[in-house]
Amino acid sequence: MPNSPLLRVCYESDKYGSVRFQIRNKRGSVLHDDVLRASRYAGTFDLAALPAGRYTVELPTPADHHEEAIRVGKPIPAAVALVAKEREPSPAIQ
């Protein structure tokens, strides 16, 4: 989907066969909670359904806890106009 915010998650956990993946809003409420059942994982999550705001992505295991703050924004319509610069007249060839 165009303009949808995508979150790429990659991890490798030699010690544990699964990792919990959570997304929390700024109040700490869990919006997404999933157990990724692999010692290695790479995936993309589409966050387009979330309202604009600040969120925390967490990847806890029994031995470690990784946390990352992210911001989801509204797509802003934009237009780009390219204006050709006027050329200087060429000097007359003599």
C-alpha positions in Angstrom: 0.0 0.0 0.0 1.5 3.4 -0.9 2.5 5.7 1.9 2.1 2.9 4.5 4.6 2.9 7.3 6.5 -0.4 7.4 8.6 -1.7 10.3 11.4 -4.1 9.5 12.2 -6.5 12.4 15.3 -8.7 12.3 16.9 -10.7 15.1 19.0 -13.7 15.9 18.8 -15.5 19.2 21.1 -18.5 19.6 20.0 -19.2 23.2 16.2 -19.1 22.8 14.1 -20.6 20.0 11.5 -17.8 20.2 11.2 -14.1 20.9 8.2 -12.1 22.0 7.4 -9.1 19.7 5.3 -6.3 21.2 4.2 -2.9 20.2 3.1 -0.5 22.9 1.5 3.0 22.7 2.8 6.0 24.6 0.6 5.0 27.6 2.2 1.6 27.7 -0.8 -0.4 26.5 0.1 -3.4 24.4 -1.3 -3.0 20.8 0.4 -6.0 19.3 1.8 -9.1 21.1 3.1 -12.1 19.2 5.6 -14.9 19.8 8.0 -15.3 16.9 9.0 -19.0 17.1 12.4 -19.1 15.4 15.9 -18.5 16.5 16.4 -16.2 13.5 13.7 -13.9 12.1 13.3 -11.2 9.5 10.0 -9.7 8.7 8.1 -6.6 7.8 5.1 -5.3 9.8 2.6 -2.8 8.2 1.8 -0.1 10.8 -0.7 1.8 8.6 -3.6 0.9 10.8 -2.1 2.7 13.8 -2.9 6.3 14.5 -0.1 8.8 14.2 1.9 8.9 17.4 4.8 7.5 19.4 5.2 3.8 20.0 7.7 1.4 21.6 8.7 -1.9 19.9 10.0 -4.5 22.4 11.7 -7.8 21.8 12.0 -9.5 25.2 13.6 -12.9 25.9 14.1 -14.6 29.3 17.7 -13.2 29.3 17.5 -10.0 27.4 15.2 -7.1 26.5 15.5 -4.9 23.5 13.4 -1.8 23.2 13.2 0.8 20.4 11.1 4.0 20.2 9.4 4.7 16.9 7.1 7.4 15.5 4.2 6.7 13.1 3.2 9.8 11.2 0.3 10.6 8.8 1.3 10.7 5.2 1.6 14.3 4.0 0.5 15.0 0.4 3.3 16.6 -1.4 4.0 18.0 -4.8 7.3 18.8 -6.4 7.6 21.3 -9.2 10.7 21.5 -11.3 11.2 24.9 -12.9 13.6 25.1 -15.8 16.1 27.9 -15.3 16.2 30.3 -18.2 19.3 29.9 -20.3 21.6 32.8 -21.0 21.5 33.7 -24.7 24.4 32.2 -26.6 26.9 34.8 -27.8 26.7 35.2 -31.6 29.3 33.3 -33.5 31.5 35.6 -35.5 
